[in-house]
Amino acid sequence: IERGKEHVVALVDMDCFYVQVEQKSHPELRGKPCAVVQYKTWQGGGIIAVSYEARAYGVTRGMRGIEAQKKCPQLQLARIPQARGKADLSKYREASVQVIAVMSRFAVIERASIDEAYVDLTAAARQRVRQMEGQPVDSGLLKTTFVEGFCQNGQAQQSGDSAILKEEGRRAGIEAWLESLPHDCDQNSPELQLTAGALIVEEMRAAVETETGYRCSAGISHNKVLAKLSCGLHKPNGQTLLPMCSVSRLFDTLPVGKIRNLGGKFGVSVTEQLTIKYMGQLRAFTEPQLKMEFGEKTGNWLFDLCRGVEFEPV
């Protein structure tokens, strides 16, 4: 298998998790603009989670409750409980444990935070490919999957409903992707294994929703960096498969700081020392150049990373 394509890794992220937990205990908040604020009440409290309905009004995390209610007068605020003068996150942690318990039935899980977890699907995806015995994948089983680089934007009616156009583009992208898979159904095909991984994540997310009531999004690719990146592309309640063949085009317009482990000071020093802005621009540098600039280990890592290759295990 080509270097960098050996594994199938997903990141599953609960959509505005704190909001979903509050909506479960207060069903009247469902479908309404709402946000969760810290227990400290100054200026309405700092917002830590925002429902998609409220985001449409320009409400964002980090705003104060009072400021947010000016943007969206009908905004409902739920406050994080407190215990002994500190935020009491126990109900959110319990909800997180329920979600992880369901996910753990499907594959190896590494919890990354209260609302996201990495999943190593390599063994499960290979097993699924073997079970398929050369049968083509049914696109109907990938009903919330977008394939990055393959989603056609529906040209049908330019004035049409954007949700309908998005769905048409998503479906056309899935068909084009499935068409591109090896027709001899080579069980060692990394692309077929990624597709099997996406099938498993569709099932996993459906099980989480059925059993806990919580919805999540996911990214499926060959490593943690690409899984994390793709997870954010189609939210809420969607999943994105990022194949290696689509990485260079995506990286060409992707700011360096958007990549996992490059969001902080180190990412800034990379952009300043090399006078670059986008991840794709790193490909212009040779491995010896990057090693000279950042040392053996880091130079090596950056050389691989800008090509979508990364090996940190789940």
MARGUMI-240321 format. One record per residue (C-alpha): residue in one letter; x, y, z. Coordinates in pm, whole numbers, padded with zeros to 5 digits, always signed. Example, Ala and Ser with C-alpha at 12.3 -4.5 7.8 and 13.67 -1.06 7.14 Angstrom:
BEGIN
A+01230-00450+00780;S+01367-00106+00714;
***
This chain:
BEGIN
I+00000+00000+00000;E+00125+00345-00093;R+00308+00526+00188;G+00070+00735+00399;K-00238+00540+00291;E-00194+00243+00526;H-00453+00349+00783;V-00818+00454+00797;V-00878+00713+01070;A-01187+00916+01159;L-01256+01209+01388;V-01610+01218+01525;D-01722+01553+01665;M-02051+01611+01848;D-02235+01903+01684;C-02248+02197+01933;F-02247+01936+02209;Y-02328+02152+02513;V-02633+02287+02326;Q-02750+01934+02239;V-02718+01823+02603;E-02927+02123+02713;Q-03185+02059+02439;K-03220+01700+02556;S-03307+01811+02910;H-03511+02110+02783;P-03686+01992+02464;E-03851+02334+02421;L-03507+02465+02310;R-03496+02230+02008;G-03498+02405+01671;K-03464+02747+01838;P-03173+02991+01851;C-03001+02908+02179;A-02657+02916+02339;V-02485+02782+02648;V-02310+03033+02874;Q-02053+02999+03150;Y-02175+03002+03509;K-02015+03347+03570;T-02295+03592+03496;W-02103+03912+03409;Q-02274+04070+03104;G-02487+03762+03059;G-02194+03517+03079;G-01942+03409+02814;I-02091+03191+02540;I-01921+02852+02498;A-02162+02681+02252;V-02407+02813+01993;S-02692+02633+01815;Y-02689+02646+01433;E-03015+02846+01443;A-02837+03114+01651;R-02525+03109+01432;A-02743+03224+01143;Y-02791+03554+01335;G-02417+03602+01379;V-02398+03474+01737;T-02053+03321+01802;R-01861+03156+02084;G-01680+03397+02312;M-01950+03665+02287;R-02122+03778+02604;G-02486+03678+02649;I-02604+04041+02647;E-02419+04121+02324;A-02556+03804+02159;Q-02914+03891+02256;K-02876+04225+02076;K-02794+04033+01756;C-03070+03779+01816;P-03344+03906+02052;Q-03519+03566+02071;L-03194+03391+02176;Q-03246+03153+02471;L-02953+03113+02710;A-02883+02799+02913;R-02628+02835+03191;I-02368+02578+03290;P-02445+02465+03646;Q-02199+02543+03922;A-02084+02348+04222;R-01864+02489+04501;G-01797+02805+04301;K-01675+02621+03991;A-01836+02510+03665;D-02002+02171+03709;L-01956+01982+03383;S-02078+01646+03516;K-02392+01622+03300;Y-02190+01694+02983;R-01925+01440+03084;E-02194+01178+03146;A-02342+01246+02802;S-01995+01215+02649;V-01943+00879+02822;Q-02272+00751+02673;V-02162+00852+02323;I-01815+00695+02359;A-01972+00371+02487;V-02174+00339+02165;M-01876+00428+01942;S-01650+00177+02121;R-01858-00111+01986;F-01741-00028+01634;A-01365+00033+01661;V-01070+00157+01868;I-01147+00501+02017;E-00917+00776+02149;R-01109+01050+02327;A-00965+01385+02220;S-01193+01610+02430;I-01538+01611+02590;D-01703+01629+02246;E-01465+01463+01999;A-01288+01132+01953;Y-01049+00975+01703;V-01135+00633+01568;D-00885+00385+01421;L-01093+00207+01159;T-00806+00029+00982;A-00885-00326+01098;A-01264-00280+01086;A-01250-00132+00735;R-01032-00415+00604;Q-01270-00668+00754;R-01566-00488+00593;V-01393-00496+00253;R-01340-00871+00288;Q-01708-00918+00378;M-01813-00724+00066;E-01653-01001-00146;G-01611-00779-00450;Q-01966-00642-00449;P-01993-00273-00541;V-02075-00026-00263;D-02438+00089-00250;S-02436+00472-00258;G-02762+00470-00058;L-02564+00353+00247;L-02353+00672+00235;K-02645+00907+00275;T-02470+01180+00474;T-02124+01140+00316;F-01950+01408+00111;V-01633+01317-00077;E-01393+01611-00080;G-01284+01696-00434;F-01571+01496-00583;C-01872+01705-00472;Q-02012+01868-00783;N-02197+02189-00722;G-02535+02128-00881;Q-02551+02335-01198;A-02918+02246-01250;Q-03115+02551-01136;Q-02887+02834-01029;S-03180+03002-00857;G-03286+02675-00690;D-03298+02586-00324;S-02939+02575-00190;A-03013+02267+00027;I-03142+02078-00279;L-02841+02185-00487;K-02605+02080-00207;E-02770+01738-00187;E-02755+01695-00565;G-02385+01784-00560;R-02322+01548-00270;R-02493+01258-00448;A-02315+01325-00776;G-01986+01336-00586;I-02053+00999-00421;E-02140+00842-00759;A-01823+00985-00917;W-01612+00859-00625;L-01762+00507-00634;E-01709+00502-01011;S-01340+00583-00954;L-01284+00282-00724;P-01099-00017-00874;H-01352-00230-01061;D-01168-00551-00980;C-01254-00462-00616;D-00892-00506-00506;Q-00921-00567-00131;N-00591-00385-00073;S-00713-00066-00240;P-00671+00216+00017;E-00960+00401-00152;L-01190+00102-00108;Q-01080+00075+00257;L-01159+00447+00310;T-01503+00389+00161;A-01561+00094+00395;G-01450+00321+00680;A-01711+00577+00574;L-01980+00304+00575;I-01884+00208+00931;V-01891+00572+01046;E-02239+00620+00891;E-02354+00320+01101;M-02172+00444+01411;R-02324+00794+01390;A-02673+00650+01331;A-02631+00424+01637;V-02517+00721+01849;E-02825+00920+01745;T-03066+00630+01797;E-02928+00532+02137;T-02837+00869+02289;G-03031+01124+02082;Y-02709+01313+01997;R-02600+01404+01645;C-02241+01424+01532;S-02026+01498+01229;A-01715+01312+01116;G-01412+01323+00891;I-01266+01003+00742;S-00917+00987+00593;H-00577+00820+00633;N-00452+01000+00947;K-00552+01222+01238;V-00457+01550+01069;L-00669+01484+00759;A-00957+01338+00963;K-00967+01649+01186;L-00952+01880+00886;S-01225+01702+00689;C-01455+01674+00991;G-01523+02048+00979;L-01611+02062+00609;H-01975+01946+00624;K-02141+02018+00956;P-02380+01962+01120;N-02481+01597+01098;G-02266+01517+00796;Q-01943+01333+00728;T-01662+01400+00483;L-01431+01145+00324;L-01097+01305+00229;P-00902+01091-00019;M-00530+01152-00069;C-00590+01259-00431;S-00785+01565-00309;V-00533+01682-00049;S-00306+01899-00265;R-00596+02100-00408;L-00745+02150-00060;F-00404+02249+00085;D-00345+02509-00189;T-00592+02748-00027;L-00572+02622+00333;P-00398+02857+00580;V-00114+02683+00768;G-00276+02760+01107;K-00583+02551+01023;I-00381+02228+01047;R-00368+02026+01369;N-00044+02104+01560;L+00021+02414+01346;G-00244+02637+01505;G-00014+02797+01763;K+00324+02967+01781;F+00499+02699+01578;G+00259+02749+01287;V+00324+03123+01297;S+00702+03066+01295;V+00665+02834+00989;T+00472+03098+00794;E+00712+03377+00896;Q+01039+03190+00841;L+00934+03062+00499;T+00718+03366+00410;I+00422+03148+00315;K+00052+03157+00396;Y-00098+02831+00268;M-00020+02469+00348;G+00032+02387-00023;Q+00320+02638-00048;L+00529+02409+00176;R+00553+02163-00115;A+00790+02405-00291;F+01060+02333-00030;T+01288+02030-00046;E+01327+01798+00251;P+01689+01915+00316;Q+01568+02280+00314;L+01299+02208+00572;K+01540+02007+00788;M+01793+02291+00779;E+01526+02541+00885;F+01346+02334+01152;G+01575+02043+01242;E+01579+01679+01132;K+01261+01550+01293;T+01035+01853+01237;G+01164+01915+00884;N+01086+01555+00799;W+00737+01585+00953;L+00657+01907+00761;F+00781+01760+00431;D+00539+01468+00471;L+00257+01672+00623;C+00221+01917+00334;R+00164+01610+00113;G-00104+01479+00348;V+00121+01211+00501;E+00128+01178+00881;F+00171+00883+01114;E+00064+00976+01470;P-00125+00666+01592;V-00473+00665+01742;
***
